[in-house]
Amino acid sequence: MREIGTQEGVLVGLFDIAKGAGAILIAQALNVSELWIFGTGFVALVGHNFPVFAGFRGGRGSATIIGIFLVLAPMATLVTLAVVAIPFFASRKFGGAVIIGFALLPLFAWLLEDSLSLVRYALAIDVFMLIRNLPDIRRVLAKGIIRDMIYDRQRKKTK
């Protein structure tokens, strides 16, 4: 959103969410097996991260994952988004909030959706995103953003 503006960023984010949700909804409408449905979501995520027409340089995929899991595990996704909103709005650190969300999604899928295959899928998506975004994650951790999400507000008050 910093690059293109808030309204345009929200519109692109909604489109990316729809991309992930649409892929899953189409697969479900075709009445294919769960494995094919999961594969369809993963292919949508890979296509978002490595688009052919943009020289294989795409986005990070967070919004696409939200779309995928809004269809597959709506309660777990909504609870995860609610929990992630707390550190995001408290600190305005998107990278740290996303890391927390990816860690919590498999847990909430297990607790709220009661599907072991969904938990495994969420963990597989997490591993893919960890590998895909490792340089960004290292940068976030090196900056101390997770620590700053907790302590930065206190330092601002004491200055």
Backbone as CSV, one residue per row, in Angstrom:
resi,resn,N_x,N_y,N_z,CA_x,CA_y,CA_z,C_x,C_y,C_z
1,MET,0.810,-1.180,0.000,0.000,0.000,0.000,0.864,1.259,0.000
2,ARG,2.068,1.143,0.525,2.947,2.312,0.533,3.316,2.737,-0.873
3,GLU,3.406,1.785,-1.782,3.843,2.088,-3.139,2.736,2.667,-4.001
4,ILE,1.498,2.216,-3.800,0.436,2.613,-4.727,-0.712,3.367,-4.077
5,GLY,-0.745,3.469,-2.780,-1.833,4.157,-2.104,-2.770,3.194,-1.403
6,THR,-3.478,3.707,-0.432,-4.335,2.866,0.398,-5.502,2.272,-0.379
7,GLN,-6.231,3.089,-1.113,-7.403,2.579,-1.841,-6.992,1.544,-2.872
8,GLU,-5.948,1.831,-3.611,-5.494,0.884,-4.628,-4.961,-0.389,-3.979
9,GLY,-4.264,-0.247,-2.847,-3.736,-1.410,-2.137,-4.835,-2.309,-1.609
10,VAL,-5.896,-1.708,-1.093,-7.040,-2.493,-0.612,-7.693,-3.226,-1.773
11,LEU,-7.850,-2.554,-2.901,-8.454,-3.181,-4.075,-7.616,-4.375,-4.556
12,VAL,-6.308,-4.197,-4.630,-5.415,-5.294,-5.040,-5.486,-6.430,-4.028
13,GLY,-5.510,-6.100,-2.741,-5.619,-7.128,-1.709,-6.901,-7.933,-1.827
14,LEU,-8.001,-7.243,-2.080,-9.284,-7.948,-2.258,-9.254,-8.845,-3.493
15,PHE,-8.608,-8.372,-4.553,-8.477,-9.191,-5.760,-7.641,-10.441,-5.465
16,ASP,-6.558,-10.279,-4.700,-5.717,-11.427,-4.353,-6.462,-12.421,-3.461
17,ILE,-7.273,-11.911,-2.535,-8.097,-12.804,-1.707,-9.079,-13.568,-2.591
18,ALA,-9.708,-12.850,-3.530,-10.666,-13.483,-4.446,-9.984,-14.529,-5.324
19,LYS,-8.741,-14.289,-5.685,-7.990,-15.255,-6.501,-7.843,-16.584,-5.766
20,GLY,-7.452,-16.524,-4.496,-7.303,-17.747,-3.714,-8.632,-18.425,-3.459
21,ALA,-9.638,-17.640,-3.081,-10.964,-18.204,-2.816,-11.578,-18.772,-4.089
22,GLY,-11.422,-18.056,-5.195,-11.990,-18.504,-6.466,-11.421,-19.836,-6.916
23,ALA,-10.123,-20.006,-6.754,-9.505,-21.275,-7.156,-10.100,-22.444,-6.372
24,ILE,-10.273,-22.262,-5.070,-10.836,-23.328,-4.240,-12.308,-23.557,-4.581
25,LEU,-13.062,-22.482,-4.756,-14.487,-22.622,-5.074,-14.708,-23.331,-6.407
26,ILE,-13.885,-23.029,-7.390,-14.003,-23.715,-8.687,-13.700,-25.201,-8.527
27,ALA,-12.627,-25.511,-7.783,-12.279,-26.922,-7.576,-13.398,-27.651,-6.836
28,GLN,-13.987,-26.992,-5.842,-15.087,-27.624,-5.113,-16.314,-27.799,-6.008
29,ALA,-16.567,-26.835,-6.888,-17.715,-26.937,-7.804,-17.541,-28.084,-8.792
30,LEU,-16.303,-28.383,-9.120,-16.024,-29.501,-10.021,-16.116,-30.846,-9.304
31,ASN,-16.322,-30.800,-7.992,-16.501,-32.006,-7.192,-15.298,-32.953,-7.283
32,VAL,-14.110,-32.376,-7.201,-12.891,-33.193,-7.220,-12.516,-33.565,-5.790
33,SER,-11.549,-34.458,-5.651,-11.147,-34.909,-4.322,-10.461,-33.784,-3.544
34,GLU,-10.369,-33.994,-2.244,-9.741,-33.004,-1.358,-8.299,-32.726,-1.767
35,LEU,-7.588,-33.753,-2.206,-6.209,-33.568,-2.641,-6.121,-32.600,-3.823
36,TRP,-7.045,-32.718,-4.767,-7.070,-31.807,-5.921,-7.458,-30.400,-5.493
37,ILE,-8.350,-30.295,-4.540,-8.742,-28.977,-4.028,-7.536,-28.297,-3.379
38,PHE,-6.823,-29.042,-2.533,-5.621,-28.494,-1.909,-4.579,-28.131,-2.960
39,GLY,-4.420,-28.986,-3.957,-3.464,-28.710,-5.032,-3.825,-27.456,-5.811
40,THR,-5.110,-27.250,-6.035,-5.568,-26.055,-6.741,-5.212,-24.790,-5.965
41,GLY,-5.431,-24.815,-4.662,-5.058,-23.668,-3.833,-3.563,-23.417,-3.853
42,PHE,-2.798,-24.490,-3.799,-1.337,-24.343,-3.823,-0.866,-23.777,-5.161
43,VAL,-1.456,-24.237,-6.252,-1.080,-23.723,-7.574,-1.443,-22.244,-7.699
44,ALA,-2.578,-21.838,-7.141,-2.940,-20.413,-7.148,-1.905,-19.601,-6.371
45,LEU,-1.437,-20.138,-5.257,-0.417,-19.458,-4.457,0.917,-19.378,-5.196
46,VAL,1.321,-20.471,-5.813,2.570,-20.471,-6.588,2.461,-19.510,-7.761
47,GLY,1.315,-19.496,-8.431,1.108,-18.561,-9.534,1.154,-17.116,-9.084
48,HIS,0.700,-16.849,-7.878,0.771,-15.491,-7.342,2.214,-15.104,-7.014
49,ASN,2.949,-16.039,-6.440,4.324,-15.759,-6.039,5.287,-15.685,-7.216
50,PHE,5.037,-16.477,-8.255,5.946,-16.554,-9.396,5.184,-16.418,-10.711
51,PRO,4.578,-15.260,-10.986,3.786,-15.120,-12.213,4.671,-15.112,-13.461
52,VAL,4.284,-15.890,-14.446,5.054,-16.023,-15.680,5.172,-14.677,-16.390
53,PHE,4.072,-13.933,-16.463,4.059,-12.702,-17.240,4.736,-11.527,-16.545
54,ALA,5.142,-11.701,-15.317,5.858,-10.648,-14.593,7.296,-11.075,-14.301
55,GLY,7.810,-11.970,-15.115,9.195,-12.412,-14.937,9.425,-13.208,-13.673
56,PHE,8.419,-13.929,-13.221,8.490,-14.787,-12.029,8.760,-13.983,-10.753
57,ARG,8.402,-12.712,-10.766,8.557,-11.866,-9.580,7.173,-11.388,-9.166
58,GLY,6.623,-12.056,-8.175,5.264,-11.732,-7.755,5.206,-11.255,-6.326
59,GLY,4.007,-11.290,-5.773,3.784,-10.844,-4.408,4.174,-11.894,-3.391
60,ARG,3.890,-11.585,-2.162,4.250,-12.489,-1.071,3.218,-13.594,-0.856
61,GLY,1.985,-13.360,-1.256,0.982,-14.409,-1.203,0.101,-14.428,0.018
62,SER,0.259,-13.499,0.933,-0.542,-13.512,2.162,-2.033,-13.409,1.867
63,ALA,-2.421,-12.499,1.003,-3.845,-12.313,0.699,-4.415,-13.535,-0.025
64,THR,-3.620,-14.149,-0.887,-4.076,-15.352,-1.583,-4.330,-16.476,-0.582
65,ILE,-3.474,-16.592,0.410,-3.661,-17.610,1.454,-4.919,-17.315,2.255
66,ILE,-5.179,-16.051,2.536,-6.399,-15.698,3.252,-7.613,-16.168,2.454
67,GLY,-7.603,-15.933,1.146,-8.712,-16.378,0.304,-8.874,-17.881,0.301
68,ILE,-7.759,-18.592,0.189,-7.797,-20.059,0.194,-8.436,-20.566,1.484
69,PHE,-7.962,-20.056,2.608,-8.435,-20.580,3.890,-9.776,-19.997,4.322
70,LEU,-10.196,-18.867,3.758,-11.551,-18.391,4.037,-12.590,-19.377,3.526
71,VAL,-12.254,-20.071,2.444,-13.172,-21.077,1.911,-12.994,-22.415,2.628
72,LEU,-11.759,-22.831,2.829,-11.495,-24.146,3.418,-11.746,-24.197,4.924
73,ALA,-11.366,-23.146,5.630,-11.467,-23.119,7.094,-11.894,-21.725,7.538
74,PRO,-13.140,-21.374,7.295,-13.559,-19.983,7.556,-13.411,-19.550,9.010
75,MET,-13.803,-20.385,9.948,-13.710,-19.989,11.364,-12.259,-19.802,11.787
76,ALA,-11.396,-20.739,11.413,-9.981,-20.640,11.776,-9.351,-19.398,11.160
77,THR,-9.719,-19.092,9.935,-9.153,-17.922,9.256,-9.625,-16.636,9.909
78,LEU,-10.896,-16.537,10.216,-11.417,-15.318,10.840,-10.826,-15.096,12.231
79,VAL,-10.676,-16.171,13.004,-10.057,-16.046,14.330,-8.586,-15.640,14.177
80,THR,-7.888,-16.240,13.224,-6.488,-15.879,12.987,-6.371,-14.409,12.603
81,LEU,-7.225,-13.945,11.704,-7.189,-12.540,11.293,-7.485,-11.612,12.466
82,ALA,-8.422,-12.001,13.326,-8.740,-11.180,14.495,-7.546,-11.097,15.447
83,VAL,-6.878,-12.234,15.656,-5.718,-12.244,16.546,-4.558,-11.453,15.930
84,VAL,-4.353,-11.578,14.632,-3.267,-10.871,13.947,-3.533,-9.363,13.912
85,ALA,-4.793,-8.978,13.900,-5.120,-7.549,13.872,-4.625,-6.827,15.117
86,ILE,-4.561,-7.513,16.226,-4.141,-6.875,17.476,-2.702,-6.364,17.382
87,PRO,-1.713,-7.224,17.071,-0.354,-6.668,16.971,-0.172,-5.729,15.784
88,PHE,-0.940,-5.956,14.708,-0.788,-5.072,13.555,-1.242,-3.653,13.885
89,PHE,-2.432,-3.511,14.435,-2.937,-2.177,14.732,-2.218,-1.538,15.914
90,ALA,-1.663,-2.364,16.802,-0.916,-1.818,17.931,0.446,-1.286,17.501
91,SER,1.049,-1.924,16.492,2.422,-1.552,16.123,2.582,-1.064,14.690
92,ARG,1.597,-1.340,13.826,1.678,-1.019,12.391,2.833,-1.764,11.708
93,LYS,3.218,-2.912,12.242,4.279,-3.743,11.666,3.632,-4.927,10.970
94,PHE,3.438,-4.809,9.662,2.743,-5.844,8.898,3.529,-7.145,8.856
95,GLY,4.842,-7.070,8.645,5.666,-8.274,8.533,5.598,-9.145,9.773
96,GLY,5.701,-8.544,10.921,5.629,-9.307,12.165,4.258,-9.910,12.388
97,ALA,3.212,-9.159,12.051,1.854,-9.671,12.216,1.605,-10.865,11.301
98,VAL,2.135,-10.828,10.079,1.965,-11.943,9.140,2.675,-13.190,9.651
99,ILE,3.855,-13.024,10.203,4.587,-14.171,10.764,3.762,-14.818,11.874
100,ILE,3.174,-14.011,12.731,2.322,-14.530,13.807,1.118,-15.270,13.219
101,GLY,0.515,-14.696,12.180,-0.649,-15.321,11.556,-0.340,-16.672,10.942
102,PHE,0.783,-16.772,10.246,1.150,-18.054,9.645,1.413,-19.104,10.707
103,ALA,1.926,-18.678,11.858,2.173,-19.629,12.938,0.866,-20.099,13.581
104,LEU,-0.121,-19.210,13.649,-1.366,-19.545,14.342,-2.391,-20.278,13.489
105,LEU,-2.354,-20.106,12.187,-3.381,-20.702,11.330,-3.509,-22.224,11.481
106,PRO,-2.411,-22.997,11.458,-2.577,-24.448,11.657,-3.169,-24.786,13.034
107,LEU,-2.790,-24.026,14.054,-3.332,-24.272,15.388,-4.838,-24.040,15.417
108,PHE,-5.286,-22.920,14.867,-6.722,-22.639,14.860,-7.472,-23.584,13.921
109,ALA,-6.833,-24.029,12.851,-7.473,-25.025,11.977,-7.695,-26.328,12.747
110,TRP,-6.743,-26.687,13.576,-6.865,-27.902,14.380,-7.957,-27.738,15.441
111,LEU,-7.962,-26.596,16.125,-8.910,-26.387,17.213,-10.346,-26.158,16.728
112,LEU,-10.511,-25.447,15.615,-11.850,-25.028,15.199,-12.438,-25.828,14.045
113,GLU,-11.600,-26.420,13.213,-12.108,-27.117,12.028,-12.081,-28.630,12.185
114,ASP,-11.297,-29.128,13.128,-11.240,-30.558,13.425,-10.951,-31.403,12.185
115,SER,-9.948,-30.973,11.415,-9.576,-31.704,10.213,-8.058,-31.826,10.162
116,LEU,-7.579,-33.042,10.338,-6.136,-33.254,10.320,-5.545,-32.946,8.949
117,SER,-6.268,-33.258,7.884,-5.750,-32.962,6.547,-5.645,-31.453,6.329
118,LEU,-6.550,-30.685,6.887,-6.492,-29.225,6.786,-5.306,-28.673,7.573
119,VAL,-5.032,-29.248,8.727,-3.863,-28.833,9.518,-2.586,-29.131,8.743
120,ARG,-2.513,-30.316,8.156,-1.322,-30.669,7.355,-1.161,-29.725,6.165
121,TYR,-2.261,-29.383,5.532,-2.227,-28.455,4.401,-1.742,-27.082,4.857
122,ALA,-2.252,-26.600,5.977,-1.821,-25.308,6.504,-0.334,-25.335,6.842
123,LEU,0.141,-26.430,7.403,1.574,-26.552,7.712,2.408,-26.594,6.434
124,ALA,1.919,-27.288,5.396,2.640,-27.327,4.119,2.708,-25.936,3.498
125,ILE,1.620,-25.190,3.565,1.609,-23.814,3.067,2.595,-22.967,3.874
126,ASP,2.617,-23.165,5.190,3.568,-22.435,6.037,5.013,-22.722,5.637
127,VAL,5.330,-23.986,5.394,6.693,-24.340,4.992,7.045,-23.687,3.655
128,PHE,6.117,-23.739,2.700,6.352,-23.090,1.407,6.603,-21.593,1.593
129,MET,5.759,-20.946,2.394,5.902,-19.508,2.604,7.173,-19.183,3.374
130,LEU,7.576,-20.038,4.289,8.822,-19.827,5.022,10.007,-19.852,4.067
131,ILE,10.036,-20.848,3.205,11.129,-20.949,2.229,11.071,-19.797,1.245
132,ARG,9.872,-19.478,0.754,9.705,-18.412,-0.246,10.110,-17.046,0.298
133,ASN,9.777,-16.783,1.550,9.992,-15.463,2.129,11.121,-15.415,3.151
134,LEU,12.010,-16.393,3.125,13.086,-16.454,4.110,13.923,-15.174,4.160
135,PRO,14.318,-14.589,3.033,15.087,-13.336,3.132,14.291,-12.216,3.819
136,ASP,13.006,-12.120,3.516,12.170,-11.095,4.159,12.013,-11.373,5.649
137,ILE,11.844,-12.642,6.002,11.690,-13.005,7.410,12.968,-12.697,8.172
138,ARG,14.111,-13.002,7.585,15.387,-12.678,8.239,15.519,-11.181,8.459
139,ARG,15.110,-10.396,7.467,15.179,-8.945,7.593,14.254,-8.453,8.708
140,VAL,13.051,-9.009,8.778,12.106,-8.624,9.825,12.679,-8.950,11.200
141,LEU,13.219,-10.154,11.336,13.768,-10.561,12.626,15.026,-9.776,12.974
142,ALA,15.858,-9.462,11.973,17.073,-8.699,12.223,16.759,-7.280,12.689
143,LYS,15.684,-6.718,12.172,15.268,-5.379,12.594,14.684,-5.396,13.998
144,GLY,14.389,-6.567,14.501,13.785,-6.664,15.819,12.321,-6.265,15.822
145,ILE,11.647,-6.465,14.699,10.262,-6.016,14.593,9.360,-6.765,15.571
146,ILE,9.586,-8.047,15.741,8.743,-8.791,16.680,8.954,-8.237,18.090
147,ARG,10.217,-8.002,18.461,10.514,-7.422,19.773,9.914,-6.023,19.883
148,ASP,10.063,-5.231,18.825,9.532,-3.876,18.830,8.016,-3.854,18.924
149,MET,7.359,-4.894,18.400,5.902,-4.945,18.495,5.484,-4.990,19.963
150,ILE,6.341,-5.557,20.799,6.015,-5.700,22.210,6.526,-4.502,23.016
151,TYR,7.774,-4.093,22.766,8.413,-3.098,23.618,8.426,-1.683,23.059
152,ASP,8.230,-1.493,21.786,8.369,-0.182,21.157,7.397,0.834,21.747
153,ARG,6.201,0.415,22.031,5.208,1.348,22.576,5.664,1.874,23.928
154,GLN,6.326,1.051,24.728,6.822,1.501,26.031,7.943,2.524,25.863
155,ARG,8.848,2.280,24.908,9.948,3.217,24.678,9.427,4.567,24.203
156,LYS,8.396,4.570,23.378,7.838,5.822,22.881,7.241,6.636,24.028
157,LYS,6.655,5.968,25.006,6.053,6.675,26.119,7.103,7.303,27.034
158,THR,8.273,6.659,27.177,9.287,7.148,28.097,10.160,8.247,27.512
159,LYS,10.140,8.424,26.212,11.000,9.446,25.586,10.486,10.831,25.802
